[in-house]
Structure formats: structure tokens, C-alpha cells
Amino acid sequence: MLPPETSEVSATKTPLNFALMGAAGYIAPRHMEAIMKTGNRLVAATDPHDAVGILDRYSFDVRFFREIERFDRHLEKLRRGPEADRVHWVSICSPNYLHDAHVRMALRVGANALCEKPVVISPWNLDALEKLEEETGQRVATLLQLRVHPALLALRERLAADKSTRHKVDLTYITSRGPWYSVSWKGSWDHSGGVATNIGIHFFDMLLWLFGGVRKSEVHLNEPTRVAGFLELENADVRWFLSSERSDLPFEAEPGNRTTFRSILVDEDEVEFTGGFTDLHTRVYEKTLAGGGFGIGDARPSIELAYAISTAPGVLNPDTQHPMV
């Protein structure tokens, strides 16, 4: 019997076996939920931290490994065993700097990889992954979940119907983070790619998806906790501001309650997309397992842009900078 709310499309198919890397991380439960709701099975997981009791919420039969080497050995054993036991997909929720190494491991054991964004920090590493896709015949898919958000899909349709207008866009995203953030891997550029990549990557992907490719990019502010700039895209001029500083919030932060502010103004009209985030991972899983979803080619433009922004010096420009700079 399949779990409640399982996708009807997936329910008609033989369940696929998933393994999960980064099981103790913040985003891992979204993947566990998506695996269950698409009617598939989580059979193995790994993380150097063992605070993974959440696994029992989805299955009592998940083999867990703290050592990546033992996890790798287990997947290889399954690969050489009966077809019904082998791992078909590896979901990757590990820190950003490990993503491409973990994608390569998934492909080597004969599985497809479904990797959290960004697939890589440095864009040239995408080339090697594309070659491995060709060599192994396996897929590298990624989570670009804002592309399946209903409000943003509706906005994209409206924009497509009005190609004659050049749009003015202000993007503001502020998410309060405590002192732990700078101590963790997320606070290290080498490990996360900095604010532009770790916090901004899905917004940059969204902007390129909605308004077309980059003609010009300016970086006005580039600090460990703030980054801001201007983008001249094919169909829009965009002023953007990203921050993890509580002091930048337009209201008093309330731990466990109000800690994030996001705003997108398109031609001075607010695009409301605060809600609707809870099942986006499941929607991407459904698209991916149906043969669609998003691959390296989809992810490359935003990764290249985020890397260029994160490695550029901040130079103020009063004519184009965001009001919060």
C-alpha cells in the first residue's frame, strides 16, 4: 500500500530505489518527502552526522552510513546484485562544494543523480559532469524548484504574451541568519560559493528563466553577508539585493517566526510567491522521474552568473543600484 498523497502517475509504476547523501541536512526532509510522495523507496542514506532519526518517519529499512566509503561500497554491492535491489537514483543534499564529487559517485555506481542546487560552485566543473553523463548513460538532474512555482509560472505566461515591453524589476531577498551561519560551511566561500551562490542561485535562475539571458552585469556590493547589483537581461533591467543580515529586514525578526523578507517588483507590481513552497521538491521529482525536469544545460547559465558575481569587486553605481545599497 502506497503512502497517502502519493502521485497517481508514479503509483502505477514499479517503485524506484533511492539513496540519499546529506541525510542530516536542512533540505534533506524535502527530498525524503518527495521520494515517498512519488511512490518510491529510500533504501540507503549517508551523513557524517548521525542526527537522522527523521529517517524513521519514512521507513524503518533505510541503511545508514556515517562513512562515505562504506556507503559507496554498499551501493556497489547493490549494483552487482538483483535488479530489484539496485539503486536507481541518488539524491544529493550535501554541502555545495561536495556536489560534483557526489554526482560522480552516483554515476559510477550506475545510478542517476538528482542534485540540490548549485550542482557545482565553479562552472567549468559542469563540463566534466556532461562528459560523464555521455560515458555512463546516466542522468544528472537538479532542483530548480522556482520554475514549478504556480505564481511564477503564471507570471512567465503573462510575460511571454507581452514581448514588446522591457520590464523594470527590483528583487530583494533578506533571510536572517545567526552566528552559526558564518561558522558553518555556508559561511565559507570555498564551501558554499558565498551569498550570491548559496542564497542567490535560485533567484538568478528564476530571473534568467523569466527575462532571458545576461547582456550586462554590475556588482555594486560584495560582502560576506550581503551582495547586490544590476542585471541587464534580454527583456528586463533588474536591480537586486541579497542579504543574510537581520538588520536589513524591514521588520523586527522573530526567531522561529518572521525571519525572511522576499520581494519581486515587476514594473512596480509586487509578485506574490511567499506561499506554495512546501511541495515544490515533489513537483520537480515528478517531472524528473517522468523524463523531464532540469539538467546541466538548464543550470549552467545561473551557475556562471553567480560565479561571476561572487568573484567580482563591488563598485557603486548610483544610476543602477538597488535602493537598499
C-alpha positions in Angstrom: 0.0 0.0 0.0 1.4 3.4 -1.0 1.7 6.3 1.5 -1.0 8.9 1.5 -0.8 11.7 -1.1 1.4 9.6 -3.4 1.5 10.7 -7.0 -1.1 8.8 -9.1 1.3 8.8 -12.0 4.1 7.2 -10.0 1.6 4.8 -8.3 1.2 2.9 -11.5 4.9 2.2 -11.8 7.3 -0.2 -10.1 8.9 1.8 -7.2 12.4 3.0 -7.8 15.2 2.7 -5.2 16.8 6.0 -3.9 19.8 6.7 -1.9 20.3 10.0 -0.1 23.6 11.9 0.6 23.4 14.6 3.3 20.6 13.0 5.3 21.1 15.2 8.4 21.0 18.4 6.5 18.3 21.1 6.4 16.9 20.3 3.0 17.0 16.5 3.2 13.5 16.1 4.6 12.1 17.8 1.4 13.8 15.0 -0.6 12.6 12.3 1.7 9.1 13.6 1.4 9.3 13.8 -2.4 10.7 10.2 -2.6 7.7 8.9 -0.6 5.1 11.0 -2.4 6.2 9.9 -5.8 5.7 6.3 -4.7 9.4 5.3 -4.4 11.7 3.9 -1.8 14.6 5.3 0.2 16.9 2.4 0.8 20.2 4.0 1.9 21.5 7.2 3.3 24.7 8.8 4.5 25.9 11.7 6.5 28.9 12.2 8.8 26.4 13.4 11.4 24.1 10.8 12.9 21.1 13.1 13.9 19.0 11.3 11.3 16.1 9.9 13.3 13.8 11.6 10.8 14.5 8.6 8.5 12.1 6.6 10.7 9.3 8.9 9.6 9.6 7.4 6.1 10.9 3.9 6.5 12.5 1.5 9.1 14.5 -0.2 6.4 17.0 2.6 5.3 20.6 1.5 5.7 22.5 4.4 7.2 26.3 5.1 6.9 28.4 7.8 8.6 31.4 6.9 6.4 31.1 7.8 2.7 33.3 4.8 1.8 31.0 2.3 3.4 28.0 3.9 1.7 29.9 3.7 -1.6 30.7 0.0 -1.0 27.0 -0.7 -0.2 25.7 0.9 -3.4 28.3 -1.0 -5.4 27.2 -4.2 -3.7 23.6 -3.4 -4.6 24.6 -2.6 -8.2 26.0 -6.1 -8.6 23.0 -7.8 -7.0 19.5 -8.3 -8.2 17.9 -5.6 -10.4 15.1 -5.1 -7.8 17.7 -4.1 -5.2 20.0 -1.8 -7.1 19.8 2.0 -6.5 18.3 3.9 -9.5 18.7 7.4 -8.2 21.0 9.2 -5.7 19.6 12.4 -4.2 22.4 14.7 -3.2 21.8 17.2 -0.3 25.4 17.6 0.9 27.3 20.9 1.1 27.7 22.7 -2.2 31.5 22.0 -2.6 30.9 18.3 -2.5 28.1 18.2 -5.0 30.1 17.4 -8.1 32.1 14.7 -6.3 28.9 13.1 -5.1 27.3 13.3 -8.5 30.3 11.5 -9.9 30.0 8.8 -7.3 26.3 8.3 -8.1 27.1 7.9 -11.8 29.9 5.4 -11.1 27.6 3.1 -9.2 25.1 3.1 -12.1 22.6 5.5 -10.7 21.2 8.8 -11.9 21.9 11.9 -9.8 19.3 14.3 -8.5 21.4 17.1 -7.0 20.4 20.2 -5.0 21.4 23.5 -6.4 24.0 24.5 -7.3 25.3 21.4 -9.0 28.8 23.0 -8.8 30.3 26.2 -7.5 32.8 26.7 -10.3 31.0 26.5 -13.7 33.9 24.7 -15.6 33.2 21.6 -13.4 30.0 21.2 -15.3 31.9 20.2 -18.4 33.3 17.1 -16.7 29.9 16.0 -15.5 28.4 16.3 -19.0 31.2 14.0 -20.3 30.4 11.5 -17.5 26.7 11.6 -18.5 27.7 10.6 -22.0 30.1 7.9 -20.8 27.8 6.3 -18.3 24.4 6.9 -20.0 23.1 8.2 -16.6 21.4 11.5 -15.9 22.4 14.5 -13.8 19.3 16.4 -12.8 18.9 19.3 -10.4 16.4 21.1 -8.3 15.3 24.4 -9.9 12.1 24.5 -7.9 11.1 28.1 -8.5 10.4 27.0 -12.2 7.5 25.0 -11.0 6.0 27.6 -8.6 2.4 28.3 -9.7 2.7 32.1 -9.2 5.9 32.3 -11.2 4.6 30.0 -14.0 1.6 32.4 -14.3 4.0 35.4 -14.4 6.1 33.7 -17.1 2.9 33.2 -19.2 2.0 36.9 -18.9 5.5 38.0 -19.8 5.5 35.7 -22.9 2.3 37.3 -24.0 3.8 40.8 -23.8 7.2 40.6 -25.6 7.1 44.2 -26.7 7.6 45.6 -23.2 11.0 46.0 -21.5 10.4 45.4 -17.8 11.8 47.1 -14.7 12.5 44.6 -11.9 13.5 45.0 -8.2 14.5 41.8 -6.4 15.0 41.9 -2.7 15.8 38.8 -0.6 16.8 39.0 3.1 17.0 36.0 5.3 18.1 36.4 8.8 20.9 34.1 10.0 22.5 33.8 13.4 26.2 33.5 14.3 26.2 29.8 13.4 25.9 30.7 9.7 29.4 32.1 9.4 30.9 29.2 11.4 29.2 26.6 9.3 30.3 25.5 5.8 27.7 28.0 4.4 29.8 30.9 5.7 32.9 29.8 3.8 33.2 30.9 0.2 35.2 27.8 -0.8 32.5 25.6 0.6 29.3 27.4 -0.4 30.2 29.9 -3.1 29.2 32.8 -0.9 25.9 34.6 -0.6 25.5 35.0 -4.4 25.6 31.3 -4.9 24.3 29.8 -1.7 21.4 32.2 -1.2 21.0 33.7 -4.7 21.4 30.8 -7.1 17.7 30.0 -7.4 16.8 33.7 -7.8 19.3 34.2 -10.5 18.0 31.1 -12.3 14.4 32.4 -11.9 15.4 35.8 -13.4 17.1 34.3 -16.4 14.2 31.9 -16.9 11.7 34.8 -16.8 13.5 37.5 -18.6 16.2 35.9 -20.8 20.0 35.9 -20.9 22.5 38.4 -19.5 23.6 41.3 -21.6 25.4 43.2 -18.8 26.1 42.6 -15.1 27.2 45.1 -12.5 28.2 44.2 -8.9 27.7 47.1 -6.5 28.2 45.4 -3.2 30.1 42.2 -2.4 30.5 41.4 1.3 30.4 38.1 3.2 26.8 38.6 4.2 25.5 41.0 1.5 25.7 41.2 -2.3 23.9 43.5 -4.7 24.0 44.6 -8.2 22.3 45.3 -11.5 21.5 43.0 -14.5 20.6 44.0 -18.0 18.7 41.0 -19.3 17.2 40.4 -22.7 13.8 41.6 -21.6 14.3 43.4 -18.2 16.6 45.7 -16.2 17.0 44.2 -12.7 18.2 45.8 -9.5 18.8 43.1 -6.9 19.9 42.8 -3.3 20.6 39.7 -1.2 21.4 39.6 2.5 21.7 37.3 5.5 21.8 40.3 7.9 19.0 40.6 10.4 19.4 44.4 10.5 18.4 44.6 6.8 14.9 43.3 7.4 12.1 45.8 7.1 10.6 44.5 10.4 11.9 43.1 13.7 12.9 39.5 13.3 11.1 36.9 15.4 13.1 33.7 15.9 11.0 30.8 14.6 8.5 33.1 13.0 9.4 36.1 10.9 12.9 35.8 9.7 12.7 36.3 5.9 11.7 39.0 3.5 11.4 38.4 -0.2 10.0 40.8 -2.8 9.9 40.9 -6.5 8.6 44.1 -8.1 7.9 43.8 -11.9 7.0 47.2 -13.3 6.2 48.3 -9.7 3.7 45.5 -9.2 4.5 43.0 -6.4 4.7 39.4 -7.5 3.4 37.4 -4.5 5.1 34.0 -4.2 5.7 33.7 -0.5 3.5 30.7 -0.2 3.4 27.5 -2.2 7.0 26.3 -1.3 6.2 23.1 0.6 5.6 20.7 -2.3 7.9 22.2 -5.0 10.5 19.5 -4.5 7.9 16.8 -5.0 6.8 18.6 -8.3 10.4 18.6 -9.5 10.7 14.9 -8.6 7.6 14.1 -10.6 8.8 16.0 -13.7 12.3 14.4 -13.4 11.1 10.8 -13.0 8.7 11.3 -15.9 11.7 12.0 -18.1 11.6 15.8 -17.9 12.9 18.0 -15.1 16.1 20.2 -15.3 19.6 19.1 -16.2 23.1 20.6 -16.5 22.1 22.7 -19.5 19.3 24.4 -17.6 21.5 25.0 -14.5 24.6 26.3 -16.3 23.6 30.0 -17.0 22.7 30.8 -13.4 25.9 29.0 -12.1 28.0 31.0 -14.5 26.3 34.2 -13.4 26.5 33.5 -9.7 30.2 32.6 -10.0 31.0 35.8 -12.0 29.1 37.9 -9.4 30.7 36.3 -6.4 34.2 36.8 -7.7 33.7 40.4 -8.8 34.6 43.5 -6.7 31.7 45.7 -5.6 31.7 49.1 -7.4 28.9 51.5 -6.6 26.8 53.0 -9.4 24.1 55.4 -8.2 22.3 55.2 -11.6 21.5 51.5 -11.4 22.0 50.3 -7.8 19.3 48.9 -5.6 17.6 51.3 -3.1 19.0 49.2 -0.2 22.6 49.6 -1.2 
